[in-house]
Amino acid sequence: MSIAEMSAEEALVALHGSLDERRRPEEVAHLVLRVVGGQLGLRERMTVGRVARAAARWNGWSSMSTDFARPVGAARQVDAAVRLFELRDGGVDPDDPASLLDFSARLSESLGAVDPVRLDFLRDRLNREARAAVGIELSKRQYNRRFRVTQRLSAKADRLGVEQTKRQLTMVARAGFAASIDRSAFLADPWAACFVAYLTAKRKLRREFTLAGRDNPYDDVADLLFKRCAAEPATDWWMIAQAYPTPSVLARLTDAQRGELLGRWWSTMRQVAALLKRVWSASEFDQATMVVRRGNDSSTWNLLCGAYNTARAAWIATLDAAGSLALLDASCPGKSMMLIAADLAAWHRSTGGGLHPDVGVWARLPLPWDVLDGTAACTRGDVEAACADSGVDPVTSGWSGPRAQGAVGTFRPTPELVHGVSIADPAWASILRAAGAFSGRKIKGGLESSLVPADVVVSDLPEPGGHSRP
């Protein structure tokens, strides 16, 4: 069903589904019109309609995914185990890592009480005599096949847990706790629902390869919807705070609600910090520059940094709203810096720029996970001193206070991106993506010797030492 054919109720349900997806903001604006369009004034309707009309570009088609990658469950491995072990039903949820591990442990017991965490094929199998001693009447071949299936099932459970955590943190980095908003609460407040859905869609936009900073996701449509929420006496500010924990929103919460948010953001900070520490310890990063080196897993690192910094900013904003910002005098864990592509860093230098000032602050402070686990001390005074050395305002930059709110942004249609490079239309974007253009790898599919029209790539790109047009 197209958006134009949806009822207001159906569009509101679709908006709730978008919280866990990556729909373009213009599509979300179209849904917003279906939900509250009849209640908008003429000027408001023109503002939202201008954005919604952009959804019809290229007949509504985009080469980019409308979702974040979802982990693939273990249904195939479970089916194989059920057949091989001759079970009627595995009694297992293939999408739940804990259920998979429990199933793997039960299979291990049938193989001679093998420790489920010790499933090394060379060391942990039972020989013929050991199998006979515990009553396993299987040939060596059948026993080995079952052992391998159990081993793979256990490994799959571990991988699935990691991938689910990564996706969960991706949503936190992009949209706070919006993806966990209860459907019934969402449907009960259409104005707040429309604001949350549109703002999070803007926050989920992919990063563009550019020297300019990111556009402010809080644009004129978000501002319009927020003002409508502020004018409604029964607005669900708790729901809005899940995605937009700013001073004006947090001030409208009860003390109990602010306390709950503090706990959730603090818990998220510690969870992500532990994962950051693991990646940091297994890698070789240049803390002074944070420019990517060969072998660095920049995707995982930047994902975790995004989640950590989002949680940290929300935690500090909630502390401030609760009148407890003085707690930072005792302990103030710093931000975590993302890795920057070497060609983008070179582009900055070639235009007279340099590293972001925050990198200098980060390099002078103890690592945030060491502060959070008590290994190192970092007070607000330490942060302010590091900021002073780097010429950074510690409060407005978000290092020791709630980050200053930028000017209301201006909507522009979502660009077609191939590894951050803007492409003129989705057809060319699909071709270039399939050929590996702008990926840092060798171009394939014949494009390396083909002449691509100059106006296909619409981004400004660095020529020396950076990306070049395919």
VOPAGU-2260 file (C-alpha; in pm, 1 decimal, decimal comma):
REM VOPAGU-2260
SITE   aa  ch    i         X         Y         Z
SITE  MET   A    0       0,0       0,0       0,0
SITE  SER   A    1     134,2     344,1     -92,9
SITE  ILE   A    2     150,9     617,6     167,2
SITE  ALA   A    3    -114,1     816,9     -21,6
SITE  GLU   A    4    -360,6     527,8      26,8
SITE  MET   A    5    -305,1     495,2     401,3
SITE  SER   A    6    -551,6     609,7     663,3
SITE  ALA   A    7    -428,5     826,6     951,3
SITE  GLU   A    8    -423,0     520,9    1179,7
SITE  GLU   A    9    -226,5     312,0     930,8
SITE  ALA   A   10      22,2     594,2     875,7
SITE  LEU   A   11      73,2     627,9    1252,2
SITE  VAL   A   12     148,2     254,7    1277,1
SITE  ALA   A   13     395,3     292,4     988,6
SITE  LEU   A   14     562,4     580,5    1172,6
SITE  HIS   A   15     612,3     356,0    1474,5
SITE  GLY   A   16     771,8      93,4    1250,2
SITE  SER   A   17    1008,1     357,8    1111,8
SITE  LEU   A   18    1166,4     402,5    1456,9
SITE  ASP   A   19    1351,1      74,1    1401,2
SITE  GLU   A   20    1421,7     139,1    1032,7
SITE  ARG   A   21    1609,5     388,6     817,4
SITE  ARG   A   22    1341,0     557,0     611,9
SITE  ARG   A   23    1421,2     881,7     434,3
SITE  PRO   A   24    1294,3    1191,8     620,4
SITE  GLU   A   25    1083,2    1291,3     320,0
SITE  GLU   A   26     896,3     959,1     339,7
SITE  VAL   A   27     837,9    1013,6     709,9
SITE  ALA   A   28     714,4    1366,9     637,8
SITE  HIS   A   29     463,4    1217,3     392,3
SITE  LEU   A   30     339,5     986,3     669,0
SITE  VAL   A   31     320,4    1283,3     905,6
SITE  LEU   A   32      91,4    1459,1     659,1
SITE  ARG   A   33    -135,9    1154,4     655,6
SITE  VAL   A   34    -153,2    1158,0    1036,5
SITE  VAL   A   35    -189,1    1527,8    1125,3
SITE  GLY   A   36    -218,8    1706,4     791,2
SITE  GLY   A   37    -580,5    1797,7     853,1
SITE  GLN   A   38    -485,6    1975,3    1177,3
SITE  LEU   A   39    -207,6    2188,3    1026,8
SITE  GLY   A   40    -246,7    2551,4     932,7
SITE  LEU   A   41    -179,6    2659,8     574,7
SITE  ARG   A   42     179,2    2772,5     638,0
SITE  GLU   A   43     253,2    2459,9     843,1
SITE  ARG   A   44     107,4    2236,5     574,4
SITE  MET   A   45     321,7    2406,5     311,0
SITE  THR   A   46     634,1    2351,0     523,0
SITE  VAL   A   47     570,4    1980,5     574,2
SITE  GLY   A   48     439,0    1937,0     218,5
SITE  ARG   A   49     757,3    2081,1      68,8
SITE  VAL   A   50     953,0    1803,5     240,7
SITE  ALA   A   51     696,9    1531,9     166,7
SITE  ARG   A   52     699,5    1611,5    -207,1
SITE  ALA   A   53    1069,1    1524,8    -220,6
SITE  ALA   A   54     973,3    1161,0    -151,5
SITE  ALA   A   55     847,5    1139,6    -511,5
SITE  ARG   A   56    1189,7    1201,3    -666,5
SITE  TRP   A   57    1287,1     920,0    -901,5
SITE  ASN   A   58     935,5     778,4    -852,1
SITE  GLY   A   59    1014,3     720,8    -485,8
SITE  TRP   A   60    1303,3     485,2    -559,5
SITE  SER   A   61    1638,2     496,4    -381,1
SITE  SER   A   62    1943,8     275,5    -419,3
SITE  MET   A   63    2008,8     290,3     -45,3
SITE  SER   A   64    1863,2      50,2     208,3
SITE  THR   A   65    1564,3     160,4     413,8
SITE  ASP   A   66    1684,3     -40,1     712,9
SITE  PHE   A   67    1991,4    -106,4     920,4
SITE  ALA   A   68    2139,4    -453,1     866,7
SITE  ARG   A   69    1951,6    -709,2    1072,4
SITE  PRO   A   70    2138,9   -1011,6    1213,2
SITE  VAL   A   71    2047,7   -1343,0    1052,6
SITE  GLY   A   72    1918,9   -1594,4    1306,9
SITE  ALA   A   73    2024,4   -1956,5    1348,9
SITE  ALA   A   74    1718,0   -2126,1    1196,0
SITE  ARG   A   75    1935,1   -2314,1     946,2
SITE  GLN   A   76    2173,2   -2442,2    1214,2
SITE  VAL   A   77    1884,3   -2540,2    1443,1
SITE  ASP   A   78    1712,3   -2734,3    1161,7
SITE  ALA   A   79    2035,9   -2918,2    1086,7
SITE  ALA   A   80    2079,6   -3010,4    1453,2
SITE  VAL   A   81    1719,1   -3129,9    1487,4
SITE  ARG   A   82    1757,4   -3356,4    1183,9
SITE  LEU   A   83    2096,8   -3492,9    1281,5
SITE  PHE   A   84    2009,6   -3558,3    1646,8
SITE  GLU   A   85    1671,6   -3701,8    1537,6
SITE  LEU   A   86    1469,9   -3466,9    1757,8
SITE  ARG   A   87    1100,7   -3393,0    1714,2
SITE  ASP   A   88    1144,0   -3028,7    1803,7
SITE  GLY   A   89    1443,9   -2834,6    1922,5
SITE  GLY   A   90    1230,4   -2616,1    2152,4
SITE  VAL   A   91    1458,6   -2325,4    2075,2
SITE  ASP   A   92    1420,8   -1966,6    1955,5
SITE  PRO   A   93    1666,8   -1934,4    1663,9
SITE  ASP   A   94    1685,6   -1556,6    1712,4
SITE  ASP   A   95    1770,7   -1569,3    2084,7
SITE  PRO   A   96    2141,2   -1626,5    2163,8
SITE  ALA   A   97    2061,2   -1743,4    2519,6
SITE  SER   A   98    1812,5   -2001,3    2389,4
SITE  LEU   A   99    2067,4   -2119,4    2132,7
SITE  LEU   A  100    2336,9   -2162,2    2396,7
SITE  ASP   A  101    2097,6   -2360,2    2615,6
SITE  PHE   A  102    2012,1   -2582,6    2317,9
SITE  SER   A  103    2382,1   -2628,3    2243,4
SITE  ALA   A  104    2444,4   -2729,6    2605,9
SITE  ARG   A  105    2170,8   -2994,6    2584,9
SITE  LEU   A  106    2322,3   -3132,7    2266,9
SITE  SER   A  107    2663,8   -3136,0    2433,3
SITE  GLU   A  108    2526,7   -3349,1    2717,7
SITE  SER   A  109    2405,3   -3607,9    2466,5
SITE  LEU   A  110    2761,8   -3623,7    2331,9
SITE  GLY   A  111    2900,7   -3728,4    2668,1
SITE  ALA   A  112    2859,1   -3424,4    2894,0
SITE  VAL   A  113    3102,4   -3222,6    2686,2
SITE  ASP   A  114    3153,6   -2877,1    2839,9
SITE  PRO   A  115    2961,6   -2643,9    2602,8
SITE  VAL   A  116    3236,8   -2383,2    2628,0
SITE  ARG   A  117    3495,1   -2646,0    2531,5
SITE  LEU   A  118    3404,4   -2770,9    2186,9
SITE  ASP   A  119    3743,1   -2789,5    2022,2
SITE  PHE   A  120    3722,1   -3053,4    1750,8
SITE  LEU   A  121    4073,9   -3185,9    1810,9
SITE  ARG   A  122    4088,3   -3181,8    2192,0
SITE  ASP   A  123    3738,4   -3227,4    2328,6
SITE  ARG   A  124    3584,1   -3520,2    2137,5
SITE  LEU   A  125    3543,0   -3859,4    2307,4
SITE  ASN   A  126    3727,9   -4154,4    2161,6
SITE  ARG   A  127    3569,5   -4497,8    2107,5
SITE  GLU   A  128    3638,1   -4620,6    2460,4
SITE  ALA   A  129    3510,4   -4300,5    2622,6
SITE  ARG   A  130    3194,3   -4310,0    2410,7
SITE  ALA   A  131    3128,2   -4669,7    2508,9
SITE  ALA   A  132    3183,3   -4585,7    2876,1
SITE  VAL   A  133    2903,8   -4326,2    2874,9
SITE  GLY   A  134    2670,9   -4535,1    2657,7
SITE  ILE   A  135    2698,8   -4347,4    2328,1
SITE  GLU   A  136    2631,0   -4599,9    2054,3
SITE  LEU   A  137    2732,8   -4397,2    1753,6
SITE  SER   A  138    2988,7   -4455,8    1485,5
SITE  LYS   A  139    3286,8   -4226,8    1479,8
SITE  ARG   A  140    3149,4   -4053,7    1167,3
SITE  GLN   A  141    2805,7   -3991,1    1319,2
SITE  TYR   A  142    2956,6   -3872,3    1646,5
SITE  ASN   A  143    3187,7   -3630,3    1461,2
SITE  ARG   A  144    2900,2   -3491,2    1254,6
SITE  ARG   A  145    2695,1   -3420,9    1568,1
SITE  PHE   A  146    2996,2   -3267,9    1739,7
SITE  ARG   A  147    3053,6   -3030,4    1447,9
SITE  VAL   A  148    2687,5   -2923,3    1440,0
SITE  THR   A  149    2694,2   -2852,5    1813,5
SITE  GLN   A  150    3018,1   -2662,4    1775,8
SITE  ARG   A  151    2879,5   -2447,2    1492,8
SITE  LEU   A  152    2557,3   -2382,7    1682,4
SITE  SER   A  153    2747,6   -2252,4    1982,4
SITE  ALA   A  154    2965,9   -2030,8    1761,7
SITE  LYS   A  155    2658,2   -1898,3    1583,0
SITE  ALA   A  156    2498,0   -1805,0    1915,7
SITE  ASP   A  157    2805,7   -1600,8    2006,6
SITE  ARG   A  158    2813,7   -1423,6    1668,5
SITE  LEU   A  159    2440,8   -1356,0    1679,4
SITE  GLY   A  160    2469,9   -1199,0    2023,1
SITE  VAL   A  161    2748,1    -968,8    1903,1
SITE  GLU   A  162    2557,8    -863,1    1590,4
SITE  GLN   A  163    2237,6    -798,1    1784,6
SITE  THR   A  164    2429,2    -582,8    2031,6
SITE  LYS   A  165    2589,2    -388,8    1745,5
SITE  ARG   A  166    2252,3    -319,6    1585,9
SITE  GLN   A  167    2102,7    -215,5    1919,2
SITE  LEU   A  168    2389,1      28,2    1974,3
SITE  THR   A  169    2353,6     156,7    1619,0
SITE  MET   A  170    1998,3     256,4    1705,6
SITE  VAL   A  171    2113,8     417,7    2031,8
SITE  ALA   A  172    2379,0     617,6    1845,4
SITE  ARG   A  173    2130,8     739,1    1585,8
SITE  ALA   A  174    1807,3     773,4    1778,6
SITE  GLY   A  175    1862,3     727,3    2150,3
SITE  PHE   A  176    1603,8     494,3    2301,3
SITE  ALA   A  177    1341,0     571,6    2034,9
SITE  ALA   A  178    1339,3     216,6    1897,1
SITE  SER   A  179    1220,2      85,6    2235,2
SITE  ILE   A  180     917,6     318,7    2258,6
SITE  ASP   A  181     605,7     117,0    2333,0
SITE  ARG   A  182     361,6     104,1    2043,8
SITE  SER   A  183      53,8     181,7    2252,1
SITE  ALA   A  184     218,1     492,6    2401,0
SITE  PHE   A  185     329,2     600,3    2054,0
SITE  LEU   A  186     -18,5     566,8    1903,9
SITE  ALA   A  187    -175,9     752,4    2198,4
SITE  ASP   A  188       1,6    1082,4    2121,2
SITE  PRO   A  189      11,2    1154,1    1744,4
SITE  TRP   A  190     189,1    1491,4    1772,1
SITE  ALA   A  191     471,6    1354,5    1988,0
SITE  ALA   A  192     484,8    1044,4    1767,2
SITE  CYS   A  193     523,0    1252,9    1451,5
SITE  PHE   A  194     798,9    1464,4    1609,5
SITE  VAL   A  195     995,6    1163,2    1734,0
SITE  ALA   A  196     962,8     973,8    1404,9
SITE  TYR   A  197    1068,6    1269,5    1190,2
SITE  LEU   A  198    1359,0    1380,9    1411,3
SITE  THR   A  199    1500,6    1029,1    1438,8
SITE  ALA   A  200    1472,2     985,6    1060,8
SITE  LYS   A  201    1686,8    1298,4    1020,3
SITE  ARG   A  202    1937,8    1169,1    1275,2
SITE  LYS   A  203    1968,2     838,1    1089,9
SITE  LEU   A  204    2087,9     999,2     766,9
SITE  ARG   A  205    2417,5     862,7     637,4
SITE  ARG   A  206    2729,0    1076,4     668,9
SITE  GLU   A  207    2830,7    1259,0     352,8
SITE  PHE   A  208    3195,5    1285,3     244,2
SITE  THR   A  209    3245,2    1659,7     286,3
SITE  LEU   A  210    3452,2    1920,9     463,7
SITE  ALA   A  211    3136,4    2087,6     590,8
SITE  GLY   A  212    2985,8    1971,1     917,2
SITE  ARG   A  213    2666,6    1769,1     934,6
SITE  ASP   A  214    2335,9    1946,0     889,4
SITE  ASN   A  215    2141,1    2000,9    1209,1
SITE  PRO   A  216    1876,2    1724,5    1213,9
SITE  TYR   A  217    1645,4    1959,6    1403,0
SITE  ASP   A  218    1511,3    2145,2    1099,7
SITE  ASP   A  219    1204,6    2358,2    1029,4
SITE  VAL   A  220     970,7    2057,2    1013,7
SITE  ALA   A  221    1100,9    1920,6    1344,8
SITE  ASP   A  222    1067,5    2266,9    1497,5
SITE  LEU   A  223     709,7    2296,0    1374,5
SITE  LEU   A  224     615,8    1959,0    1523,1
SITE  PHE   A  225     794,8    2033,9    1850,5
SITE  LYS   A  226     606,5    2361,5    1891,6
SITE  ARG   A  227     282,0    2172,5    1835,9
SITE  CYS   A  228     383,0    1931,2    2113,8
SITE  ALA   A  229     464,8    2221,9    2344,3
SITE  ALA   A  230     119,1    2367,4    2281,9
SITE  GLU   A  231     -59,2    2045,0    2376,7
SITE  PRO   A  232    -128,5    2012,3    2753,2
SITE  ALA   A  233    -125,0    1630,7    2747,3
SITE  THR   A  234     196,1    1578,9    2546,2
SITE  ASP   A  235     390,7    1265,0    2640,9
SITE  TRP   A  236     724,1    1429,0    2723,4
SITE  TRP   A  237     860,4    1101,8    2860,2
SITE  MET   A  238     830,3     951,7    2511,5
SITE  ILE   A  239     996,5    1252,9    2350,7
SITE  ALA   A  240    1281,6    1237,1    2604,2
SITE  GLN   A  241    1374,1     889,9    2478,7
SITE  ALA   A  242    1481,7    1045,3    2148,1
SITE  TYR   A  243    1539,0    1412,1    2228,9
SITE  PRO   A  244    1682,6    1456,0    2581,3
SITE  THR   A  245    1736,9    1832,1    2567,6
SITE  PRO   A  246    1700,5    2076,7    2858,8
SITE  SER   A  247    1358,4    2198,8    2743,3
SITE  VAL   A  248    1228,0    1839,7    2731,1
SITE  LEU   A  249    1395,0    1710,1    3045,9
SITE  ALA   A  250    1263,7    2005,6    3245,7
SITE  ARG   A  251     910,7    1877,4    3180,6
SITE  LEU   A  252     977,9    1533,3    3334,2
SITE  THR   A  253     919,0    1430,1    3693,4
SITE  ASP   A  254    1212,5    1366,1    3926,6
SITE  ALA   A  255    1143,0     993,2    3906,9
SITE  GLN   A  256    1151,1    1000,9    3526,9
SITE  ARG   A  257    1477,4    1194,2    3520,0
SITE  GLY   A  258    1623,4     946,3    3768,0
SITE  GLU   A  259    1522,0     654,2    3548,1
SITE  LEU   A  260    1678,0     818,1    3242,7
SITE  LEU   A  261    1999,6     885,4    3434,4
SITE  GLY   A  262    2023,8     517,1    3520,1
SITE  ARG   A  263    1953,4     400,5    3164,7
SITE  TRP   A  264    2205,2     634,4    3004,9
SITE  TRP   A  265    2470,0     554,5    3267,1
SITE  SER   A  266    2420,6     182,1    3212,4
SITE  THR   A  267    2448,7     230,6    2836,6
SITE  MET   A  268    2767,3     434,5    2878,5
SITE  ARG   A  269    2931,9     160,4    3080,2
SITE  GLN   A  270    2818,8    -112,4    2841,8
SITE  VAL   A  271    2958,6      67,7    2537,6
SITE  ALA   A  272    3275,8     174,0    2718,6
SITE  ALA   A  273    3355,4    -190,3    2793,0
SITE  LEU   A  274    3319,0    -272,7    2422,5
SITE  LEU   A  275    3532,4      26,6    2325,1
SITE  LYS   A  276    3805,0     -91,4    2559,6
SITE  ARG   A  277    3801,0    -434,4    2396,9
SITE  VAL   A  278    3837,7    -289,9    2046,0
SITE  TRP   A  279    4103,8     -41,6    2161,5
SITE  SER   A  280    4311,7    -315,4    2325,4
SITE  ALA   A  281    4298,4    -532,4    2012,2
SITE  SER   A  282    4395,8    -249,6    1775,9
SITE  GLU   A  283    4668,6       5,3    1715,3
SITE  PHE   A  284    4512,2     350,3    1708,7
SITE  ASP   A  285    4696,4     681,1    1694,1
SITE  GLN   A  286    4533,7     863,0    1984,8
SITE  ALA   A  287    4695,4    1192,2    1887,0
SITE  THR   A  288    4529,7    1208,0    1541,9
SITE  MET   A  289    4265,6     930,6    1526,4
SITE  VAL   A  290    4336,4     887,6    1154,6
SITE  VAL   A  291    4257,0     536,8    1030,2
SITE  ARG   A  292    4549,9     297,8     993,0
SITE  ARG   A  293    4559,2     -22,7     793,6
SITE  GLY   A  294    4396,8    -299,6     996,7
SITE  ASN   A  295    4175,6     -69,8    1206,8
SITE  ASP   A  296    3811,3    -178,2    1226,3
SITE  SER   A  297    3682,0     176,3    1180,1
SITE  SER   A  298    3320,3      67,6    1124,3
SITE  THR   A  299    3291,0    -104,3    1462,2
SITE  TRP   A  300    3488,9     163,4    1642,2
SITE  ASN   A  301    3287,2     453,4    1500,3
SITE  LEU   A  302    2961,6     271,6    1572,4
SITE  LEU   A  303    3060,6     228,9    1937,3
SITE  CYS   A  304    3185,4     587,3    1961,5
SITE  GLY   A  305    2854,6     714,6    1829,6
SITE  ALA   A  306    2659,4     514,4    2086,7
SITE  TYR   A  307    2891,1     615,0    2371,0
SITE  ASN   A  308    2888,4     986,2    2287,5
SITE  THR   A  309    2509,6     988,2    2245,7
SITE  ALA   A  310    2467,3     820,9    2584,6
SITE  ARG   A  311    2722,0    1051,6    2747,3
SITE  ALA   A  312    2559,9    1369,0    2610,4
SITE  ALA   A  313    2215,8    1254,7    2725,3
SITE  TRP   A  314    2352,9    1157,9    3068,6
SITE  ILE   A  315    2512,0    1501,4    3117,4
SITE  ALA   A  316    2195,1    1678,1    2997,3
SITE  THR   A  317    1989,2    1474,8    3243,7
SITE  LEU   A  318    2233,7    1549,5    3525,6
SITE  ASP   A  319    2196,4    1918,6    3447,8
SITE  ALA   A  320    1815,1    1898,1    3439,7
SITE  ALA   A  321    1820,5    1719,7    3775,6
SITE  GLY   A  322    2042,2    1990,4    3927,2
SITE  SER   A  323    2322,3    1738,7    3981,0
SITE  LEU   A  324    2588,0    1862,7    3739,0
SITE  ALA   A  325    2822,3    1913,7    4035,7
SITE  LEU   A  326    2877,3    1535,7    4032,9
SITE  LEU   A  327    3111,9    1594,7    3738,3
SITE  ASP   A  328    3349,6    1768,1    3979,8
SITE  ALA   A  329    3435,0    1422,8    4115,2
SITE  SER   A  330    3427,4    1221,1    3793,1
SITE  CYS   A  331    3383,2    1341,0    3435,9
SITE  PRO   A  332    3456,8    1072,3    3174,3
SITE  GLY   A  333    3545,5    1232,5    2842,6
SITE  LYS   A  334    3411,3    1182,7    2494,1
SITE  SER   A  335    3541,2     912,4    2262,5
SITE  MET   A  336    3677,7    1022,6    1925,3
SITE  MET   A  337    3576,9     856,0    1600,5
SITE  LEU   A  338    3836,3     751,3    1345,4
SITE  ILE   A  339    3869,0     974,9    1041,5
SITE  ALA   A  340    3947,5     850,6     690,0
SITE  ALA   A  341    4303,7     929,0     583,3
SITE  ASP   A  342    4191,7    1088,1     254,5
SITE  LEU   A  343    3945,1    1314,0     434,5
SITE  ALA   A  344    4215,1    1415,7     681,9
SITE  ALA   A  345    4448,3    1494,0     389,5
SITE  TRP   A  346    4171,3    1698,8     227,6
SITE  HIS   A  347    4132,7    1902,4     546,6
SITE  ARG   A  348    4507,5    1971,9     553,9
SITE  SER   A  349    4517,7    2067,7     183,9
SITE  THR   A  350    4255,2    2336,7     243,8
SITE  GLY   A  351    4439,2    2483,9     540,2
SITE  GLY   A  352    4241,0    2296,6     802,3
SITE  GLY   A  353    4355,5    2046,9    1057,4
SITE  LEU   A  354    4231,6    1805,3    1319,5
SITE  HIS   A  355    3909,7    1880,8    1500,7
SITE  PRO   A  356    3990,2    2059,9    1830,2
SITE  ASP   A  357    3810,9    1783,0    2022,8
SITE  VAL   A  358    4085,2    1539,6    1918,5
SITE  GLY   A  359    4337,2    1741,7    2115,0
SITE  VAL   A  360    4117,4    1729,0    2425,3
SITE  TRP   A  361    4067,7    1353,8    2385,4
SITE  ALA   A  362    4444,7    1297,8    2355,8
SITE  ARG   A  363    4512,8    1486,8    2680,4
SITE  LEU   A  364    4258,1    1301,6    2894,4
SITE  PRO   A  365    4252,2     950,1    3041,3
SITE  LEU   A  366    4065,1     700,3    2825,1
SITE  PRO   A  367    3695,2     717,4    2917,7
SITE  TRP   A  368    3657,8     345,4    2990,8
SITE  ASP   A  369    3944,6     368,1    3241,1
SITE  VAL   A  370    3757,7     650,7    3416,8
SITE  LEU   A  371    3430,3     458,8    3418,7
SITE  ASP   A  372    3580,9     142,7    3569,8
SITE  GLY   A  373    3781,6     338,2    3829,2
SITE  THR   A  374    4124,6     265,7    3681,6
SITE  ALA   A  375    4193,1     635,3    3617,4
SITE  ALA   A  376    4065,3     962,8    3760,7
SITE  CYS   A  377    3927,0    1247,9    3551,4
SITE  THR   A  378    3746,4    1542,2    3708,8
SITE  ARG   A  379    3564,7    1834,4    3551,6
SITE  GLY   A  380    3872,7    2043,3    3632,6
SITE  ASP   A  381    4089,4    1803,6    3429,4
SITE  VAL   A  382    3850,1    1827,4    3134,7
SITE  GLU   A  383    3835,3    2206,2    3148,5
SITE  ALA   A  384    4214,6    2228,5    3160,3
SITE  ALA   A  385    4245,8    2002,5    2853,3
SITE  CYS   A  386    3983,2    2211,2    2674,1
SITE  ALA   A  387    4172,9    2530,1    2755,3
SITE  ASP   A  388    4491,4    2384,1    2607,7
SITE  SER   A  389    4303,0    2302,0    2284,5
SITE  GLY   A  390    4104,4    2625,8    2265,3
SITE  VAL   A  391    3768,9    2455,9    2319,1
SITE  ASP   A  392    3476,1    2586,4    2523,7
SITE  PRO   A  393    3415,6    2294,8    2764,9
SITE  VAL   A  394    3045,0    2368,6    2817,0
SITE  THR   A  395    2909,0    2460,6    2474,9
SITE  SER   A  396    3112,6    2180,4    2312,3
SITE  GLY   A  397    2956,5    1923,9    2546,4
SITE  TRP   A  398    3271,9    1823,9    2732,5
SITE  SER   A  399    3155,2    1937,3    3076,8
SITE  GLY   A  400    2797,7    2049,7    3023,7
SITE  PRO   A  401    2495,1    2006,5    2796,9
SITE  ARG   A  402    2594,1    2069,1    2436,7
SITE  ALA   A  403    2469,0    2400,8    2297,3
SITE  GLN   A  404    2172,7    2370,3    2060,4
SITE  GLY   A  405    2253,9    2481,9    1706,0
SITE  ALA   A  406    2038,0    2696,1    1480,7
SITE  VAL   A  407    1732,4    2530,3    1327,5
SITE  GLY   A  408    1845,2    2344,7    1017,0
SITE  THR   A  409    1705,3    2361,3     665,0
SITE  PHE   A  410    1575,4    2051,0     493,1
SITE  ARG   A  411    1741,7    1930,3     176,1
SITE  PRO   A  412    1647,9    1612,9     -13,5
SITE  THR   A  413    1832,6    1301,2      97,6
SITE  PRO   A  414    2130,3    1254,3    -137,9
SITE  GLU   A  415    2213,5     924,9    -305,4
SITE  LEU   A  416    2542,3     823,9    -144,1
SITE  VAL   A  417    2807,4     569,1    -240,1
SITE  HIS   A  418    3052,1     539,4      50,6
SITE  GLY   A  419    2962,7     894,8     149,2
SITE  VAL   A  420    2997,2    1040,8    -202,7
SITE  SER   A  421    2688,1    1214,0    -348,1
SITE  ILE   A  422    2569,8    1068,5    -679,9
SITE  ALA   A  423    2328,8    1235,1    -922,4
SITE  ASP   A  424    2065,9     959,7    -925,4
SITE  PRO   A  425    1997,5     613,2    -777,6
SITE  ALA   A  426    2061,2     426,1   -1106,4
SITE  TRP   A  427    2419,1     549,4   -1124,0
SITE  ALA   A  428    2458,7     498,6    -750,6
SITE  SER   A  429    2365,3     129,9    -787,3
SITE  ILE   A  430    2616,3      84,3   -1071,2
SITE  LEU   A  431    2898,5     257,6    -886,7
SITE  ARG   A  432    2829,3      73,7    -561,1
SITE  ALA   A  433    2833,1    -264,3    -737,8
SITE  ALA   A  434    3163,0    -171,1    -904,7
SITE  GLY   A  435    3322,8     -80,3    -572,4
SITE  ALA   A  436    3368,2     287,5    -651,7
SITE  PHE   A  437    3493,8     506,4    -364,2
SITE  SER   A  438    3542,6     198,2    -145,2
SITE  GLY   A  439    3921,4     217,3    -144,1
SITE  ARG   A  440    3939,6    -106,4    -342,3
SITE  LYS   A  441    4006,2    -175,6    -707,6
SITE  ILE   A  442    3719,3     -78,8    -940,3
SITE  LYS   A  443    3553,6    -379,8   -1103,9
SITE  GLY   A  444    3282,7    -454,3   -1356,5
SITE  GLY   A  445    3455,2    -278,5   -1645,1
SITE  LEU   A  446    3411,9      67,6   -1498,2
SITE  GLU   A  447    3786,3     106,1   -1444,4
SITE  SER   A  448    3824,6     168,4   -1818,4
SITE  SER   A  449    3484,8     327,5   -1883,1
SITE  LEU   A  450    3415,3     696,2   -1913,0
SITE  VAL   A  451    3162,7     801,7   -1650,3
SITE  PRO   A  452    2993,2    1137,0   -1723,4
SITE  ALA   A  453    3142,7    1415,5   -1513,9
SITE  ASP   A  454    2809,4    1524,7   -1369,9
SITE  VAL   A  455    2733,5    1181,7   -1216,9
SITE  VAL   A  456    2933,7    1263,3    -903,0
SITE  VAL   A  457    2793,3    1578,5    -747,2
SITE  SER   A  458    3016,1    1595,1    -438,3
SITE  ASP   A  459    3325,7    1809,8    -415,9
SITE  LEU   A  460    3609,2    1559,5    -385,5
SITE  PRO   A  461    3978,4    1600,4    -308,7
SITE  GLU   A  462    4204,0    1523,6    -602,8
SITE  PRO   A  463    4552,9    1474,3    -451,1
SITE  GLY   A  464    4572,6    1177,9    -216,3
SITE  GLY   A  465    4196,8    1140,7    -188,7
SITE  HIS   A  466    3908,1     995,2    -382,7
SITE  SER   A  467    3908,6    1052,9    -757,2
SITE  ARG   A  468    3615,8    1027,7    -991,3
SITE  PRO   A  469    3583,9     675,7   -1138,9
